[in-house]
Amino acid sequence: MPARTKPEAKSVVRVGPAGWSYPDWFGYVYPKRRQKGFHEATYLAEFFDTIEINTSFYNPIQPDHAALWIERVAANPRFVFTAKLWQRFTHETIGKNTGQANSGGAASSGMVAATKDDERAVRAGFNVLLAAGKLSAVLLQFPFSFHRTPETVAHLSALLKRFADYPLVVEVRHASWQTPETFALLAESNAGFCNIDQPIIGRSIEPSAETTSPVGYVRFHGRRYDTWFTDDPAVPSHERYNYLYSPEELAPWAKRVAKVAERSREVFVITNNHYQGKGVVNALQLISILKRSKVKVPEPLRVQYPELEAIADSPPAEPSLFPLVKK
């Protein structure tokens, strides 16, 4: 495996949530009463130096949207985005003889059906962010069903070459990828490895602190063992991410983040346990742990999660301004 050298300068660690457009965040993360011109990304940029764009997983980013988002976070000069690659490259499949599952979990016989037009559409939005210095990582997120086989290794290798002009990070969830060969492939491609916290069911990738490029990455999905792989239509989709980490659960991860930072130029720590702002709570707690200091806390969130009082850097505002939302 190629030697990985420590960066010359101290690593920059940015912690933030995955996405910002969640209806259930109003009254939890965001004020229920919003001023004219309110934008979620502008609000979050007061508290965080990064957000992972997750809408890009479902559809390519429109260039005008990318330009708008750059304007919305301009008040925080430290702020940068990361973004997921469109699922058409990582989940949707055609072809022959891979035996992998498609995005719906059904057996499929091939690899990704992405076209040159699909690639152009993805690049149009990404390039606006990149040109502005606001795109620090592109996440290639694969499902648990994406096991390591000669065909999937070839597919991943092709994607890494196809998008090599972006700072890439790869998230895989099946333990078959947790091998020296995988880390060597990523290091040779100058792509980062995404260390994840997820329910450990079957052959799930376990917690790690791997680095394979100057970009370190960590993602939190929550630990809802009962809903992680459920296909019960009676269970709301948000329940998969309805999980609040305790400080005791975050502490070992803070040590892993520090280890990743020793071998990275930049580190991104993304909380995807988004339901009712739980990921925002945990992101703030992680910042406090890593910086060993108190942090600025959104007032609505402090009302909903009193445990944030322990890390808030200022007294609470008038409670009547942020009425409770019934949980």
Secondary structure, DSSP 8 states (H G I E B T S, - for coil): -------SS--EEEEEEB-S--GGGBTTTB-SS--TT--HHHHHTTT-SEEEE-HHHHS---HHHHHHHHHHTTT-TT-EEEEE--GGGTT-EESSS---B-TTS-B-SSEE---HHHHHHHHHHHHHHHHTT-EEEEEEE--TT----HHHHHHHHHHHHHTTTS-EEEE--BGGG-SHHHHHHHHHTT-EEEEEE----SSB--------SSEEEEEE----TTTTT---TTS-GGGGG-----HHHHHHHHHHHHHHHHT-SEEEEEE---GGGHHHHHHHHHHHHHHTS-B---HHHHHH-GGGGGTBSS----GGGS-----
